[in-house]
Amino acid sequence: MDFSIPQDLQDYLDELDRFIEKEIQPLQDRDDNNRFFDHRREHARTDWDNNGLPRPEWEALLAEARQKADKAGHLRFAWPKEYGGQGGSNLWMAVIREHLAAKGLGLFNDLQTEHSIVGNNPFIVMFKEFATPEQFKRYGDDIQNGRLRTAFGLTEPNHGSDATFMETTGTPQERDGKKGWLIQGEKMWTSGMHHANYIMTFARTSGKDGEARGITCFIVPADAPGVKIEEYLWTFNMPTDHPRVSLTDVWIPEDSYWGEIGHGLAIGQSFVHQNRIRQAASSLGAAVFCINESVAYARQRKPFGKPLSNNQAIQFPLVELHTQAQMLRLLIRETAVAMDEMPHKQVEREISDRVSMCNYIGNRLCCDAADRAMQVHGGLGYSRHKPFEHIYRHHRRYRITEGSEEIQIRKVGAYLFGYAGPRKEQFTELYGPAKLS
């Protein structure tokens, strides 16, 4: 088995590096744009007097970088070819995301905003896999041209990780002789609402609490009467674009949904699997950056007349992290290849546990590496003049979002013990039916 990076992929990484040097780095260096990446970064990015939202000039800079990347053919690399992309595989995206994150902070790839010159847009594949022909006709052009900007309304105030206990409801209702749905409920962490013109709103339309079936994904206009941003939730790493949103007597036409009525959670799973494998690769890259920076500093720093790296107390923790990074890289790439070799919807049934392994281990590794980098760098590492505190504060969120690490470990356990996944039928025959608590 050949574990080396294919030459055409390496050529593309080199092309990205040249593009960054020629187009993106000069943009970052222009005027005082580096304030968004140096020790002033959190203040420069955050409009503290406007609900803690991103400052307009920060988002304008990101948009300018994306425009350059789109013009060069990089931004839509992972999009399906029929949507104007290059059909980039999960393997290529994993390698690219690690490569960019390992460079540290920069305009080329700012993970806090999910911004990158090689964009990660899971909505595109979701739409391709789940939209009906009628839905494609209605929304396809707007999605491809950026006019349909969606927020993701799955999590609720009283129900975070378990989406099957969903209090938001969709009830059939006619208005003025037209069939439609009445949406009632509340959503948390509805990221991007300050720019979104639609909310992908998951709501129960049938069934009972705890059942996966019976939940539908509606497309609700963000400016529909009854949609209200209640508050923006300030976070460990600012700025925020994560509000709590209420939907009170919101009426939408009958065909305002994606996929099939009652099967909306499959769309949610599509979203998280793509994000989890790519986030794992980004966390790996950020961890590698922290490790490499710590090794270089330990070789240069000479307390008591000798390099800091002479001390095994410095070496051993970094060796452990380096070893974990090497092993994780193989798991991520092997899992990405497996995802590429099966239909998109089959991932949940066959290898969802491996995606979860990559994600929770990757996010934990990144936090550990950032913490160790702060320790190795001492007082300077604790300061904002080094990027480690920013990396830690940002990546700490991923041990909770996209499914907490406990939920992902539970998923691995369900597959391992045959409560779900490929072993379920075999283990049921051997040990009888059971339900994971």
Buried (B, 14 or more C-beta within 10 A) or exposed (E): EEEEBEEEBEEBBEEBBEBBEEBBBEBBEEEEBBBBBEBEBBBBBBBEEEBBBBBEEBBEBBEBBBEBBBEBEBBBBBBBEEBEBBEBBBBBBBBBBBBBBBBBBBBBBBBBBBBBBBBBBBBBBBBBBBBEEEBEEBBBEEBBEEEBBBBBBBBBBEBBEEBBBBBBBBEEBEEEEEEBBBBBBBBBBBBBBBEBEBBBBBBBBEBEEEBBBBBBBBBBBBEBEBBEBEEBBEBEBBBBBBBBBBBEEBBBEEEBBBBEBBBBBBBBBBBBBBBBBBBBBBBBBBBBBBBBBBBEBBEEBEEEEEEBBEEEEBBEBBEEBBEBBEEBBEBBBBBBEBBBEEEBEEBBBBBBBBBBBBBBBBBBBBBBBBBBBBBBBEEEBEEBEBBBBBBBBBBBBBBBBBBBBEBBBBBBBBBEBBBBBEBBEEBEEEEEEEEEE
